[in-house]
Amino acid sequence: MDDMKKEWDGTTYPDMIRNLPEVDMPFEGIRAWLFQGGKQQAVFFDIEPIGEVPPHSHCAQWGIMLAGEMALTIDGETKTYRKGDTYYIPEGVVHSAKFTTRVNVIDYFDAPDRWAAK
């Protein structure tokens, strides 16, 4: 079956997403595809169970979980997020994440230059 006609399986993105520019990712075990807007970015992440992403901060970020489970710490408060859950991280707020399963998540960043394409 053609990849474009394949049903969403919850763990991989269809060709229309994977044909977007890939993000120049500084972390092993994370692939991401960039949808670039004039003032914002949307990023489609495919994250292996890599453990922890250290505390950091940047522009405002909103995300929605598509598959998997992650522990996200925002401003010192940790919650577990699963399929269908959303989160918001205000600009400048320190946050970190822990990935113990494969995760697919879409994040929207309120800046045009949070991530760069390869």
C-alpha positions as CSV (number, residue, x, y, z in Angstrom):
1,M,0.0,0.0,0.0
2,D,1.2,3.5,-0.9
3,D,2.6,5.4,2.2
4,M,0.4,8.3,1.4
5,K,-2.7,6.1,1.7
6,K,-1.5,4.2,4.8
7,E,-3.6,4.7,7.9
8,W,-2.1,6.6,10.9
9,D,-0.5,3.9,13.1
10,G,0.2,6.2,16.1
11,T,4.0,5.6,16.0
12,T,5.1,7.0,12.6
13,Y,4.2,10.0,10.6
14,P,2.9,9.8,7.1
15,D,5.1,10.9,4.1
16,M,3.4,14.3,4.0
17,I,5.1,15.0,7.4
18,R,8.3,13.1,6.8
19,N,8.8,15.0,3.6
20,L,9.1,18.3,5.6
21,P,12.6,19.5,6.4
22,E,14.2,17.5,9.2
23,V,15.3,19.4,12.3
24,D,19.0,19.6,13.1
25,M,18.5,17.8,16.4
26,P,21.3,18.0,19.1
27,F,19.9,14.8,20.9
28,E,20.5,11.2,19.8
29,G,17.3,9.2,19.5
30,I,15.1,12.1,18.5
31,R,13.9,12.8,14.9
32,A,11.8,15.8,14.1
33,W,10.2,17.5,11.1
34,L,9.8,21.2,10.9
35,F,6.8,23.1,9.6
36,Q,8.0,26.7,9.4
37,G,5.7,29.7,9.7
38,G,6.6,33.4,9.4
39,K,6.5,34.0,13.2
40,Q,6.2,30.5,14.7
41,Q,7.1,26.8,14.1
42,A,5.4,23.5,14.5
43,V,7.6,20.4,15.0
44,F,6.6,16.8,14.7
45,F,8.8,14.8,17.1
46,D,9.5,11.1,17.1
47,I,11.4,10.4,20.3
48,E,12.9,7.1,21.4
49,P,13.0,6.2,25.1
50,I,16.2,8.3,25.5
51,G,15.8,9.1,29.2
52,E,16.1,12.7,30.3
53,V,16.3,16.0,28.4
54,P,18.0,18.4,30.8
55,P,16.3,21.6,32.2
56,H,16.2,24.5,29.8
57,S,14.1,27.4,28.7
58,H,13.1,29.2,25.5
59,C,10.1,30.8,23.8
60,A,6.5,29.8,24.7
61,Q,5.7,26.2,23.7
62,W,2.4,24.3,23.4
63,G,2.2,20.6,22.7
64,I,-0.1,17.6,22.1
65,M,0.8,14.0,22.8
66,L,0.0,11.6,19.9
67,A,1.5,8.4,21.3
68,G,3.6,7.1,24.2
69,E,4.2,8.6,27.7
70,M,6.5,11.3,29.0
71,A,7.1,12.9,32.4
72,L,7.3,16.7,31.9
73,T,8.5,19.0,34.6
74,I,7.4,22.6,34.1
75,D,8.6,25.2,36.7
76,G,9.3,22.5,39.2
77,E,6.0,20.6,38.8
78,T,6.2,17.1,37.2
79,K,3.2,15.5,35.4
80,T,2.9,12.4,33.2
81,Y,1.4,13.0,29.8
82,R,-0.1,10.4,27.4
83,K,-2.0,10.3,24.1
84,G,-4.4,13.2,23.8
85,D,-2.9,15.3,26.6
86,T,-1.8,18.9,26.0
87,Y,0.6,21.1,27.8
88,Y,1.7,24.8,27.7
89,I,5.1,26.1,28.8
90,P,5.3,29.9,29.0
91,E,8.2,31.8,27.6
92,G,11.4,31.6,29.8
93,V,10.0,29.0,32.1
94,V,12.5,26.2,33.0
95,H,11.3,22.7,32.0
96,S,12.7,19.2,31.4
97,A,11.3,15.9,30.2
98,K,11.9,12.2,30.7
99,F,11.1,9.6,28.0
100,T,10.8,6.0,29.0
101,T,8.7,5.0,25.9
102,R,8.6,6.0,22.3
103,V,6.8,9.3,22.0
104,N,5.2,11.1,19.1
105,V,4.3,14.7,20.0
106,I,3.6,17.9,18.0
107,D,5.0,21.1,19.6
108,Y,4.1,24.6,18.5
109,F,6.8,27.2,19.3
110,D,6.0,30.9,19.5
111,A,9.2,31.9,17.7
112,P,10.4,31.5,14.1
113,D,13.9,30.3,15.0
114,R,13.5,27.8,17.9
115,W,14.7,25.0,15.6
116,A,16.8,25.0,12.4
117,A,16.4,22.6,9.5
118,K,19.3,20.3,8.6
